[in-house]
Amino acid sequence: MIGWLLVGLLGAASAALEGGADPAPPQNPWVAIPGGTFQMGAEGWRPEERPVHEAQVAGFELLRTEVTNTQFRLFQADYMTEPKSACDDCPAVRITWEEAAAYCRSVGGRLPTEAEWEYAARGGLVRRMYPWGDENPHDRACWGRKDQGACRVGNYPPNPFGLLDMAGNVWEWTADGFDAGAYSRPPGSPPLSPPPAGLTRVIRGGAYLYEKPESLRCARRGRVDPRERSAALGVRCARDLTPATAG
């Protein structure tokens, strides 16, 4: 774990020296996600996750971990977190969709689309259940902790793209409105992003409070009111690739 954090810190420090300070806090660097196509969804689970279909995603960047209490408090001084998840490095929670979007704009980013999120979570693995494959989440994610709260970010191994906590810990807001029939629409149909006012928003990733591992699946789609302030819901920002960040 120490090694992963040192790599992130050194990479951020190098970027700051070479090209100026990055808008994201150095302890949560941006990770470049190569564009590509993938099989989105899952068969045999929830109706809104099917049919499995091919989706295309352009290259983008995603924060390596969920935004932490410390990071969000720098943005919103009066931010009040969940008492059970109050450590500085625990994910920021009880954030509405608008607040999450505003935070992402403040660090030069935006909320990820639902397709971007699932593509990044899968890390190039094809039709696997979790970000690491099909093995049980035991010792691979923060879950089954309903009475204990969230874990510190970065406690578990990264997925193949180098992202941490893409399963469990806390749900993460996405840019899209929830559409139960979205996967059945013709190829190329646009997502509900930005969503119409009042529409529930898609959340992804599962959370620490679940006892059933299937809640942590890459394809699992959650939905909540955009005004929701949940103790198990946080944010991870995305941003478009630029000529500089594309390498």
C-alpha positions in Angstrom: 0.0 0.0 0.0 2.8 2.4 0.9 4.4 1.7 -2.5 1.2 2.6 -4.4 0.9 5.9 -2.5 4.5 6.8 -3.0 4.2 6.2 -6.8 1.2 8.6 -6.9 2.9 11.3 -4.8 6.1 11.1 -6.9 4.2 11.2 -10.2 2.2 14.3 -9.0 5.3 16.0 -7.8 7.1 15.4 -11.1 4.1 16.8 -13.1 4.1 19.9 -11.0 7.8 20.5 -11.6 7.6 20.0 -15.3 4.3 21.7 -16.3 3.0 23.6 -13.4 0.7 22.6 -10.5 -2.1 20.2 -11.3 -5.6 21.4 -10.1 -6.2 18.0 -8.4 -4.6 17.6 -4.9 -1.3 15.8 -5.2 -2.4 12.9 -3.0 -5.1 12.1 -5.5 -3.5 12.2 -8.9 -5.3 11.9 -12.2 -5.0 8.6 -14.0 -5.1 8.5 -17.8 -7.7 6.0 -19.1 -7.1 5.0 -22.8 -10.1 5.1 -25.0 -11.7 2.0 -26.4 -14.7 -0.2 -26.7 -16.1 -2.6 -24.1 -19.0 -4.9 -23.3 -21.2 -2.8 -21.0 -23.8 -4.4 -18.7 -24.4 -7.9 -17.4 -26.8 -10.7 -18.1 -28.6 -12.7 -15.5 -28.7 -10.0 -12.8 -30.9 -6.9 -12.8 -33.2 -5.9 -15.7 -31.6 -2.4 -16.1 -28.2 -4.0 -16.7 -29.1 -5.7 -19.9 -28.7 -6.4 -22.7 -24.9 -6.5 -22.7 -23.9 -4.2 -25.5 -20.8 -2.7 -27.0 -20.0 0.8 -25.8 -17.3 3.2 -27.0 -15.4 5.6 -24.7 -12.9 8.2 -25.7 -9.7 8.6 -23.7 -10.2 10.6 -20.4 -8.7 10.9 -16.9 -10.1 9.9 -13.6 -9.0 10.6 -10.0 -7.2 7.6 -8.6 -9.4 7.5 -5.5 -12.7 8.9 -4.3 -12.5 12.5 -3.1 -11.6 12.5 0.6 -12.9 14.5 3.6 -9.8 16.7 3.6 -10.0 17.4 -0.1 -13.7 18.3 0.0 -13.4 20.5 3.1 -10.8 22.6 1.2 -13.6 23.3 -1.3 -16.5 23.7 1.1 -15.4 25.0 4.5 -18.7 24.1 6.3 -18.8 20.6 5.0 -20.0 18.1 7.6 -19.2 14.4 7.0 -20.6 11.2 8.4 -19.4 10.6 12.0 -18.6 6.9 11.3 -16.5 7.9 8.3 -14.8 11.1 9.6 -11.1 10.3 9.1 -9.3 12.8 6.9 -8.5 10.1 4.3 -12.0 8.6 4.3 -14.2 9.4 1.3 -16.3 12.6 1.5 -20.0 11.7 1.8 -23.4 13.3 2.3 -22.7 15.3 -0.9 -25.5 16.1 -3.3 -25.2 15.7 -7.1 -24.8 19.5 -7.6 -22.2 19.7 -4.9 -20.3 16.8 -6.4 -20.4 18.4 -9.9 -19.3 21.8 -8.5 -16.3 20.2 -6.7 -15.2 18.5 -9.9 -15.4 21.8 -11.8 -13.2 23.3 -9.1 -10.4 20.9 -9.8 -10.7 21.3 -13.5 -12.9 18.2 -14.1 -16.4 17.0 -14.3 -18.5 14.0 -13.2 -17.8 10.8 -15.3 -20.5 9.5 -17.5 -21.9 6.1 -16.6 -20.1 4.4 -19.5 -16.8 6.0 -18.6 -17.2 4.8 -15.0 -17.9 1.2 -15.9 -15.2 1.2 -18.6 -12.6 2.5 -16.0 -13.8 0.1 -13.3 -13.4 -2.9 -15.6 -9.8 -1.9 -16.4 -9.7 -3.8 -19.7 -11.0 -7.0 -18.2 -13.8 -8.5 -20.4 -17.1 -9.5 -18.9 -15.6 -10.0 -15.4 -17.8 -9.4 -12.3 -15.5 -7.1 -10.3 -12.6 -4.7 -11.1 -10.1 -7.5 -10.3 -11.9 -10.4 -12.0 -14.5 -12.9 -10.7 -13.0 -13.8 -7.3 -14.9 -13.0 -4.1 -14.3 -9.5 -2.8 -12.8 -10.7 0.5 -9.7 -8.7 1.2 -10.2 -6.9 -2.2 -12.7 -4.1 -1.3 -14.3 -2.3 1.6 -17.7 -3.9 2.2 -19.7 -5.6 4.9 -19.1 -2.7 7.3 -22.6 -1.3 7.9 -21.9 -0.5 11.6 -18.3 0.7 11.0 -18.5 3.2 8.2 -16.3 3.7 5.2 -12.6 2.8 4.9 -9.7 5.1 4.3 -9.2 5.4 0.5 -6.5 3.3 -1.1 -6.6 0.4 1.3 -6.9 -2.3 -1.4 -4.9 -3.2 -4.5 -5.6 -1.2 -7.7 -7.4 -2.5 -10.8 -5.5 -2.9 -14.1 -5.8 0.8 -14.9 -4.3 1.7 -11.5 -7.5 3.0 -10.0 -8.3 2.3 -6.3 -11.7 1.5 -4.6 -13.7 1.1 -7.8 -15.7 -1.5 -5.9 -17.1 -0.8 -2.4 -16.3 1.9 0.1 -18.9 4.4 -1.2 -21.1 4.8 -4.2 -20.0 7.4 -6.7 -22.1 10.0 -8.5 -22.1 10.0 -12.3 -23.1 12.7 -14.8 -26.1 10.7 -16.2 -29.7 10.5 -15.4 -31.1 7.0 -14.7 -32.8 5.4 -17.6 -33.9 1.8 -16.9 -34.2 1.1 -20.6 -31.0 2.8 -21.8 -29.3 -0.4 -22.8 -32.1 -1.5 -25.1 -32.0 1.7 -27.1 -30.4 1.8 -30.6 -26.6 2.0 -30.7 -25.4 5.6 -30.6 -28.4 6.9 -28.5 -27.1 9.6 -26.2 -27.2 9.1 -22.4 -29.3 11.4 -20.3 -26.4 13.7 -19.6 -27.0 16.4 -18.6 -30.2 14.8 -17.2 -33.5 16.6 -17.2 -34.3 18.5 -13.9 -35.7 16.2 -11.2 -34.5 12.9 -12.8 -32.8 10.5 -10.6 -29.1 10.1 -11.2 -27.0 7.0 -11.8 -24.6 6.0 -9.0 -21.9 3.4 -9.4 -19.5 1.2 -7.3 -21.5 -0.2 -4.4 -20.6 0.7 -0.8 -19.2 -0.4 2.5 -22.6 -1.2 4.1 -23.5 -4.1 1.7 -23.3 -7.7 3.0 -23.8 -9.3 -0.5 -20.8 -9.1 -2.8 -22.9 -8.9 -6.0 -23.6 -5.2 -5.0 -20.0 -4.5 -5.8 -20.2 -5.7 -9.4 -18.9 -3.4 -12.2 -22.2 -3.5 -14.0 -24.3 -2.7 -10.9 -26.4 0.4 -11.5 -27.8 2.4 -8.6 -30.2 5.4 -8.7 -30.9 8.2 -6.3 -32.5 11.6 -6.1 -29.9 14.3 -7.0 -30.6 16.0 -3.7 -29.8 12.9 -1.7 -27.2 13.2 1.1 -26.2 9.6 1.8 -23.6 8.4 4.3 -22.6 5.9 1.6 -22.4 8.2 -1.4 -19.4 10.3 -2.6 -17.6 11.4 -5.7 -14.7 10.7 -8.0 -14.0 13.2 -10.8 -13.1 12.8 -14.4 -11.7 15.2 -17.0 -11.2 15.3 -20.7 -7.7 14.5 -22.1 -5.8 17.5 -23.5 -2.8 17.4 -25.8 -0.6 17.9 -22.7 -2.3 15.1 -20.6 -2.5 12.7 -23.5 1.2 12.5 -23.5 
